[in-house]
C-alpha cells in the first residue's frame, strides 16, 4: 500500500500493471449483499460495554462471499473480513440494481405508450359505435 505522510491516508495499490488474470465480478452481488445481515455488537474484550460496534459476522459472510473472509493462522483461528472489498461488491450491487431500474423504466415507458394507444382505440370504438347506432336508425350523415 501507499501512505501519504501529509494526510495520514493509507491507500491500497491498485495499479493494473501489478495484476494478472483480471476478470469482472460475476452478477449476483445484489442478491448476496441483500442476504447479508448487518449486526450491532460488543467485543468480548470490551468489559465496560461502552463501545458498540457495527459490522458483519465473518462466519455469515463466509457462506455468501468466501473471498471476503480470511482465517488467522493463530491457534484460535479467528476470522476477519476484508471490508474494503465489501465496498467494491456494494458498488457492483448498485450497478446491478441500476440495470434493473433502467429495464423497469423502459417497461413503464412502453406501458404508457400502450395505454395512450388504448385510449385512442377506445375513442375510435365509441365513434364507430355511434355511427353504427345512427346507421341502424337510418340517420346516416355524410
N, CA and C atoms as a LAMMPS dump frame, in Angstrom:
ITEM: TIMESTEP
0
ITEM: NUMBER OF ATOMS
426
ITEM: BOX BOUNDS ff ff ff
-5.0000000000000000e+02 5.0000000000000000e+02
-5.0000000000000000e+02 5.0000000000000000e+02
-5.0000000000000000e+02 5.0000000000000000e+02
ITEM: ATOMS id mol type element x y z
1 1 1 N 0.815 -1.183 0
2 1 2 C 0 0 0
3 1 3 C 0.858 1.244 0
4 2 1 N 0.2 2.361 -0.06
5 2 2 C 0.876 3.649 -0.058
6 2 3 C 0.4 4.472 1.123
7 3 1 N 1.331 5.168 1.738
8 3 2 C 0.999 6.023 2.867
9 3 3 C 1.349 7.456 2.51
10 4 1 N 0.388 8.38 2.731
11 4 2 C 0.606 9.799 2.492
12 4 3 C 0.916 10.437 3.839
13 5 1 N 2.16 10.855 4.012
14 5 2 C 2.596 11.436 5.272
15 5 3 C 1.922 12.759 5.587
16 6 1 N 1.448 13.471 4.554
17 6 2 C 0.789 14.756 4.784
18 6 3 C -0.635 14.584 5.314
19 7 1 N -1.344 13.614 4.767
20 7 2 C -2.752 13.443 5.149
21 7 3 C -2.966 12.285 6.12
22 8 1 N -1.973 11.415 6.219
23 8 2 C -2.137 10.239 7.063
24 8 3 C -2.974 9.158 6.399
25 9 1 N -3.252 9.345 5.129
26 9 2 C -4.106 8.395 4.412
27 9 3 C -3.284 7.212 3.911
28 10 1 N -3.83 6.037 4.124
29 10 2 C -3.242 4.807 3.608
30 10 3 C -4.119 4.326 2.475
31 11 1 N -3.521 4.056 1.328
32 11 2 C -4.29 3.561 0.189
33 11 3 C -3.714 2.232 -0.284
34 12 1 N -4.561 1.435 -0.878
35 12 2 C -4.169 0.139 -1.402
36 12 3 C -3.705 0.323 -2.843
37 13 1 N -2.566 -0.243 -3.178
38 13 2 C -2.081 -0.183 -4.558
39 13 3 C -3.039 -0.968 -5.437
40 14 1 N -3.477 -0.342 -6.53
41 14 2 C -4.453 -0.988 -7.405
42 14 3 C -4.07 -0.82 -8.877
43 15 1 N -2.809 -0.693 -9.14
44 15 2 C -2.286 -0.468 -10.482
45 15 3 C -2.456 -1.725 -11.332
46 16 1 N -3.018 -1.545 -12.525
47 16 2 C -3.23 -2.666 -13.448
48 16 3 C -1.926 -3.427 -13.708
49 17 1 N -0.821 -2.716 -13.726
50 17 2 C 0.47 -3.349 -14.048
51 17 3 C 0.898 -4.352 -12.981
52 18 1 N 0.292 -4.317 -11.824
53 18 2 C 0.656 -5.237 -10.756
54 18 3 C -0.337 -6.384 -10.608
55 19 1 N -1.207 -6.546 -11.607
56 19 2 C -2.258 -7.568 -11.505
57 19 3 C -2.236 -8.469 -12.736
58 20 1 N -2.784 -9.663 -12.584
59 20 2 C -2.906 -10.58 -13.713
60 20 3 C -4.196 -11.365 -13.566
61 21 1 N -4.596 -12.031 -14.645
62 21 2 C -5.84 -12.807 -14.663
63 21 3 C -7.026 -11.97 -14.193
64 22 1 N -7.124 -10.744 -14.693
65 22 2 C -8.196 -9.821 -14.301
66 22 3 C -9.488 -10.251 -14.986
67 23 1 N -10.566 -10.32 -14.225
68 23 2 C -11.888 -10.614 -14.787
69 23 3 C -12.934 -9.84 -13.996
70 24 1 N -14.062 -9.608 -14.632
71 24 2 C -15.149 -8.889 -13.972
72 24 3 C -15.801 -9.768 -12.915
73 25 1 N -16.281 -9.135 -11.873
74 25 2 C -17.035 -9.855 -10.852
75 25 3 C -18.358 -10.284 -11.487
76 26 1 N -18.725 -11.522 -11.328
77 26 2 C -19.951 -12.019 -11.938
78 26 3 C -21.173 -11.408 -11.263
79 27 1 N -22.283 -11.422 -11.987
80 27 2 C -23.527 -10.917 -11.42
81 27 3 C -23.928 -11.771 -10.219
82 28 1 N -24.755 -11.198 -9.383
83 28 2 C -25.199 -11.887 -8.182
84 28 3 C -24.8 -11.139 -6.929
85 29 1 N -24.061 -10.041 -7.111
86 29 2 C -23.646 -9.262 -5.942
87 29 3 C -24.858 -8.691 -5.219
88 30 1 N -25.851 -8.241 -5.975
89 30 2 C -27.043 -7.649 -5.361
90 30 3 C -27.742 -8.666 -4.461
91 31 1 N -27.925 -9.848 -4.964
92 31 2 C -28.575 -10.898 -4.159
93 31 3 C -27.745 -11.218 -2.919
94 32 1 N -26.432 -11.321 -3.093
95 32 2 C -25.563 -11.619 -1.957
96 32 3 C -25.563 -10.509 -0.921
97 33 1 N -25.456 -9.257 -1.388
98 33 2 C -25.47 -8.109 -0.472
99 33 3 C -26.79 -8.067 0.287
100 34 1 N -27.889 -8.336 -0.424
101 34 2 C -29.201 -8.319 0.23
102 34 3 C -29.337 -9.405 1.292
103 35 1 N -28.56 -10.464 1.183
104 35 2 C -28.689 -11.544 2.155
105 35 3 C -27.752 -11.373 3.357
106 36 1 N -26.866 -10.374 3.306
107 36 2 C -26.01 -10.112 4.463
108 36 3 C -26.81 -9.431 5.569
109 37 1 N -26.482 -9.748 6.798
110 37 2 C -27.142 -9.132 7.939
111 37 3 C -26.155 -8.229 8.658
112 38 1 N -26.456 -6.948 8.687
113 38 2 C -25.638 -6.012 9.46
114 38 3 C -25.98 -6.212 10.933
115 39 1 N -24.962 -6.259 11.753
116 39 2 C -25.162 -6.542 13.177
117 39 3 C -24.562 -5.437 14.043
118 40 1 N -25.131 -5.291 15.237
119 40 2 C -24.557 -4.447 16.287
120 40 3 C -24.055 -5.391 17.366
121 41 1 N -22.903 -5.069 17.947
122 41 2 C -22.336 -5.975 18.935
123 41 3 C -21.274 -5.268 19.764
124 42 1 N -20.92 -5.928 20.843
125 42 2 C -19.786 -5.521 21.677
126 42 3 C -18.717 -6.595 21.514
127 43 1 N -17.481 -6.204 21.575
128 43 2 C -16.396 -7.175 21.586
129 43 3 C -16.259 -7.754 22.999
130 44 1 N -15.946 -9.027 23.072
131 44 2 C -15.768 -9.685 24.369
132 44 3 C -14.726 -8.971 25.217
133 45 1 N -13.729 -8.399 24.572
134 45 2 C -12.646 -7.734 25.306
135 45 3 C -13.058 -6.377 25.876
136 46 1 N -14.234 -5.865 25.457
137 46 2 C -14.726 -4.576 25.959
138 46 3 C -15.543 -4.835 27.228
139 47 1 N -14.865 -4.929 28.337
140 47 2 C -15.526 -5.267 29.602
141 47 3 C -16.547 -4.226 30.028
142 48 1 N -16.312 -2.971 29.695
143 48 2 C -17.235 -1.912 30.111
144 48 3 C -18.47 -1.842 29.216
145 49 1 N -18.41 -2.475 28.088
146 49 2 C -19.512 -2.481 27.105
147 49 3 C -19.967 -1.053 26.767
148 50 1 N -18.996 -0.163 26.627
149 50 2 C -19.345 1.224 26.308
150 50 3 C -19.077 1.573 24.843
151 51 1 N -18.492 0.652 24.08
152 51 2 C -18.223 0.922 22.674
153 51 3 C -18.897 -0.124 21.805
154 52 1 N -20.1 0.172 21.357
155 52 2 C -20.828 -0.746 20.488
156 52 3 C -20.258 -0.631 19.075
157 53 1 N -20.16 -1.742 18.399
158 53 2 C -19.646 -1.778 17.033
159 53 3 C -20.744 -2.242 16.089
160 54 1 N -20.552 -1.949 14.814
161 54 2 C -21.45 -2.483 13.784
162 54 3 C -20.6 -3.145 12.715
163 55 1 N -21.17 -4.128 12.092
164 55 2 C -20.457 -4.831 11.026
165 55 3 C -21.158 -6.13 10.704
166 56 1 N -20.418 -7.014 10.077
167 56 2 C -20.933 -8.323 9.714
168 56 3 C -20.225 -9.381 10.554
169 57 1 N -20.833 -10.535 10.659
170 57 2 C -20.22 -11.673 11.327
171 57 3 C -19.509 -12.49 10.245
172 58 1 N -18.216 -12.685 10.419
173 58 2 C -17.395 -13.305 9.375
174 58 3 C -17.922 -14.676 8.939
175 59 1 N -18.382 -15.482 9.874
176 59 2 C -18.881 -16.812 9.506
177 59 3 C -20.107 -16.712 8.599
178 60 1 N -20.936 -15.677 8.792
179 60 2 C -22.102 -15.477 7.924
180 60 3 C -21.671 -15.027 6.536
181 61 1 N -20.694 -14.124 6.488
182 61 2 C -20.185 -13.627 5.209
183 61 3 C -19.498 -14.757 4.45
184 62 1 N -18.815 -15.619 5.157
185 62 2 C -18.1 -16.744 4.55
186 62 3 C -19.027 -17.591 3.685
187 63 1 N -20.266 -17.775 4.121
188 63 2 C -21.23 -18.586 3.371
189 63 3 C -21.639 -17.931 2.054
190 64 1 N -21.603 -16.6 2.003
191 64 2 C -22.1 -15.866 0.838
192 64 3 C -20.957 -15.385 -0.056
193 65 1 N -19.945 -14.792 0.553
194 65 2 C -18.794 -14.248 -0.176
195 65 3 C -17.497 -14.752 0.47
196 66 1 N -17.124 -15.992 0.231
197 66 2 C -15.925 -16.531 0.873
198 66 3 C -14.653 -15.73 0.566
199 67 1 N -14.621 -15.055 -0.573
200 67 2 C -13.439 -14.274 -0.951
201 67 3 C -13.178 -13.112 0.005
202 68 1 N -14.195 -12.693 0.754
203 68 2 C -14.057 -11.566 1.673
204 68 3 C -13.53 -11.959 3.05
205 69 1 N -13.474 -13.247 3.318
206 69 2 C -13.165 -13.71 4.677
207 69 3 C -11.789 -14.367 4.721
208 70 1 N -11.039 -14.016 5.749
209 70 2 C -9.723 -14.614 5.994
210 70 3 C -9.744 -15.281 7.359
211 71 1 N -8.963 -16.337 7.477
212 71 2 C -8.849 -17.026 8.767
213 71 3 C -7.414 -16.856 9.245
214 72 1 N -7.267 -16.427 10.486
215 72 2 C -5.921 -16.206 11.017
216 72 3 C -5.192 -17.527 11.173
217 73 1 N -3.9 -17.447 11.151
218 73 2 C -3.074 -18.65 11.266
219 73 3 C -2.711 -18.941 12.717
220 74 1 N -3.359 -18.25 13.629
221 74 2 C -3.086 -18.479 15.055
222 74 3 C -3.833 -19.723 15.528
223 75 1 N -3.56 -20.119 16.73
224 75 2 C -4.242 -21.284 17.303
225 75 3 C -5.751 -21.064 17.393
226 76 1 N -6.144 -19.812 17.656
227 76 2 C -7.576 -19.51 17.79
228 76 3 C -8.29 -19.595 16.441
229 77 1 N -7.596 -19.297 15.35
230 77 2 C -8.199 -19.363 14.015
231 77 3 C -9.338 -18.387 13.818
232 78 1 N -9.183 -17.172 14.364
233 78 2 C -10.234 -16.164 14.22
234 78 3 C -10.413 -15.764 12.758
235 79 1 N -11.661 -15.455 12.411
236 79 2 C -11.988 -14.991 11.064
237 79 3 C -11.99 -13.466 11.022
238 80 1 N -11.612 -12.915 9.869
239 80 2 C -11.673 -11.466 9.659
240 80 3 C -12.321 -11.203 8.299
241 81 1 N -12.767 -9.969 8.129
242 81 2 C -13.45 -9.572 6.893
243 81 3 C -12.657 -8.463 6.226
244 82 1 N -12.498 -8.569 4.923
245 82 2 C -11.863 -7.523 4.129
246 82 3 C -12.941 -6.505 3.759
247 83 1 N -13.15 -5.531 4.654
248 83 2 C -14.23 -4.559 4.457
249 83 3 C -14.008 -3.665 3.244
250 84 1 N -12.77 -3.441 2.822
251 84 2 C -12.554 -2.617 1.629
252 84 3 C -13.129 -3.304 0.391
253 85 1 N -13.09 -4.611 0.354
254 85 2 C -13.675 -5.343 -0.771
255 85 3 C -15.195 -5.406 -0.685
256 86 1 N -15.734 -5.276 0.526
257 86 2 C -17.199 -5.221 0.675
258 86 3 C -17.732 -4.015 -0.096
259 87 1 N -17.015 -2.898 -0.028
260 87 2 C -17.475 -1.704 -0.745
261 87 3 C -17.453 -1.925 -2.25
262 88 1 N -16.503 -2.688 -2.755
263 88 2 C -16.464 -2.993 -4.189
264 88 3 C -17.7 -3.803 -4.573
265 89 1 N -18.047 -4.791 -3.752
266 89 2 C -19.242 -5.589 -4.037
267 89 3 C -20.514 -4.753 -3.912
268 90 1 N -20.512 -3.806 -2.986
269 90 2 C -21.682 -2.925 -2.849
270 90 3 C -21.863 -2.087 -4.112
271 91 1 N -20.769 -1.616 -4.682
272 91 2 C -20.854 -0.857 -5.938
273 91 3 C -21.335 -1.758 -7.067
274 92 1 N -20.852 -2.988 -7.116
275 92 2 C -21.316 -3.954 -8.127
276 92 3 C -22.818 -4.188 -7.961
277 93 1 N -23.282 -4.303 -6.719
278 93 2 C -24.71 -4.488 -6.459
279 93 3 C -25.505 -3.272 -6.924
280 94 1 N -24.971 -2.071 -6.705
281 94 2 C -25.642 -0.856 -7.192
282 94 3 C -25.732 -0.856 -8.712
283 95 1 N -24.693 -1.306 -9.374
284 95 2 C -24.72 -1.389 -10.833
285 95 3 C -25.796 -2.367 -11.302
286 96 1 N -25.899 -3.501 -10.631
287 96 2 C -26.945 -4.474 -10.975
288 96 3 C -28.321 -3.869 -10.736
289 97 1 N -28.459 -3.154 -9.639
290 97 2 C -29.733 -2.512 -9.323
291 97 3 C -30.075 -1.454 -10.372
292 98 1 N -29.076 -0.722 -10.847
293 98 2 C -29.296 0.293 -11.875
294 98 3 C -29.785 -0.344 -13.164
295 99 1 N -29.227 -1.495 -13.523
296 99 2 C -29.694 -2.216 -14.709
297 99 3 C -31.171 -2.569 -14.572
298 100 1 N -31.559 -3.034 -13.397
299 100 2 C -32.956 -3.381 -13.14
300 100 3 C -33.834 -2.139 -13.267
301 101 1 N -33.394 -1.03 -12.686
302 101 2 C -34.167 0.216 -12.76
303 101 3 C -34.342 0.679 -14.202
304 102 1 N -33.286 0.588 -14.987
305 102 2 C -33.378 1.005 -16.387
306 102 3 C -34.352 0.121 -17.161
307 103 1 N -34.34 -1.177 -16.898
308 103 2 C -35.302 -2.082 -17.546
309 103 3 C -36.732 -1.74 -17.13
310 104 1 N -36.921 -1.447 -15.842
311 104 2 C -38.259 -1.081 -15.356
312 104 3 C -38.726 0.244 -15.959
313 105 1 N -37.815 1.208 -16.081
314 105 2 C -38.163 2.489 -16.709
315 105 3 C -38.594 2.276 -18.15
316 106 1 N -37.867 1.417 -18.869
317 106 2 C -38.211 1.113 -20.257
318 106 3 C -39.583 0.436 -20.33
319 107 1 N -39.819 -0.495 -19.429
320 107 2 C -41.099 -1.197 -19.398
321 107 3 C -42.245 -0.226 -19.093
322 108 1 N -42.03 0.689 -18.164
323 108 2 C -43.057 1.689 -17.829
324 108 3 C -43.334 2.579 -19.029
325 109 1 N -42.282 3.024 -19.72
326 109 2 C -42.457 3.877 -20.897
327 109 3 C -43.26 3.15 -21.97
328 110 1 N -42.965 1.865 -22.176
329 110 2 C -43.713 1.073 -23.164
330 110 3 C -45.173 0.934 -22.753
331 111 1 N -45.436 0.751 -21.471
332 111 2 C -46.819 0.622 -20.996
333 111 3 C -47.577 1.938 -21.123
334 112 1 N -46.897 3.053 -20.929
335 112 2 C -47.539 4.361 -21.103
336 112 3 C -47.958 4.537 -22.561
337 113 1 N -47.084 4.161 -23.481
338 113 2 C -47.421 4.252 -24.913
339 113 3 C -48.609 3.362 -25.232
340 114 1 N -48.608 2.132 -24.704
341 114 2 C -49.727 1.216 -24.94
342 114 3 C -51.025 1.772 -24.356
343 115 1 N -50.937 2.398 -23.193
344 115 2 C -52.123 2.982 -22.559
345 115 3 C -52.678 4.121 -23.414
346 116 1 N -51.781 4.952 -23.953
347 116 2 C -52.221 6.04 -24.833
348 116 3 C -52.882 5.487 -26.089
349 117 1 N -52.319 4.437 -26.679
350 117 2 C -52.901 3.805 -27.863
351 117 3 C -54.273 3.227 -27.527
352 118 1 N -54.363 2.59 -26.353
353 118 2 C -55.641 2.017 -25.924
354 118 3 C -56.695 3.11 -25.791
355 119 1 N -56.296 4.27 -25.228
356 119 2 C -57.228 5.394 -25.111
357 119 3 C -57.704 5.85 -26.476
358 120 1 N -56.806 5.906 -27.453
359 120 2 C -57.181 6.301 -28.82
360 120 3 C -58.13 5.28 -29.426
361 121 1 N -57.863 3.995 -29.196
362 121 2 C -58.719 2.943 -29.735
363 121 3 C -60.113 2.995 -29.105
364 122 1 N -60.179 3.33 -27.812
365 122 2 C -61.484 3.444 -27.153
366 122 3 C -62.302 4.574 -27.773
367 123 1 N -61.656 5.708 -28.018
368 123 2 C -62.356 6.845 -28.657
369 123 3 C -62.838 6.444 -30.038
370 124 1 N -61.981 5.785 -30.808
371 124 2 C -62.357 5.332 -32.149
372 124 3 C -63.51 4.339 -32.07
373 125 1 N -63.475 3.42 -31.101
374 125 2 C -64.545 2.429 -30.947
375 125 3 C -65.859 3.127 -30.6
376 126 1 N -65.806 4.156 -29.746
377 126 2 C -67.013 4.905 -29.391
378 126 3 C -67.58 5.615 -30.616
379 127 1 N -66.719 6.194 -31.432
380 127 2 C -67.163 6.866 -32.658
381 127 3 C -67.802 5.876 -33.618
382 128 1 N -67.176 4.729 -33.791
383 128 2 C -67.728 3.702 -34.685
384 128 3 C -69.056 3.179 -34.153
385 129 1 N -69.152 2.999 -32.846
386 129 2 C -70.393 2.55 -32.231
387 129 3 C -71.5 3.566 -32.467
388 130 1 N -71.185 4.848 -32.324
389 130 2 C -72.171 5.904 -32.55
390 130 3 C -72.64 5.889 -34.006
391 131 1 N -71.702 5.718 -34.94
392 131 2 C -72.065 5.652 -36.361
393 131 3 C -72.939 4.442 -36.637
394 132 1 N -72.65 3.32 -35.982
395 132 2 C -73.451 2.111 -36.152
396 132 3 C -74.874 2.34 -35.651
397 133 1 N -75.004 3.002 -34.51
398 133 2 C -76.325 3.315 -33.965
399 133 3 C -77.088 4.196 -34.943
400 134 1 N -76.409 5.184 -35.504
401 134 2 C -77.046 6.085 -36.464
402 134 3 C -77.458 5.343 -37.724
403 135 1 N -76.605 4.409 -38.169
404 135 2 C -76.942 3.612 -39.341
405 135 3 C -78.187 2.763 -39.086
406 136 1 N -78.245 2.167 -37.903
407 136 2 C -79.383 1.326 -37.572
408 136 3 C -80.667 2.138 -37.515
409 137 1 N -80.578 3.396 -37.141
410 137 2 C -81.737 4.273 -37.057
411 137 3 C -82.07 4.877 -38.415
412 138 1 N -81.175 4.662 -39.353
413 138 2 C -81.388 5.267 -40.672
414 138 3 C -81.013 6.735 -40.708
415 139 1 N -80.231 7.164 -39.808
416 139 2 C -79.833 8.57 -39.717
417 139 3 C -78.394 8.758 -40.199
418 140 1 N -78.115 8.225 -41.339
419 140 2 C -76.762 8.324 -41.858
420 140 3 C -76.464 9.744 -42.273
421 141 1 N -75.35 10.258 -41.784
422 141 2 C -74.899 11.596 -42.143
423 141 3 C -73.644 11.462 -42.968
424 142 1 N -73.639 12.117 -44.077
425 142 2 C -72.442 12.033 -44.91
426 142 3 C -71.762 13.349 -45.028
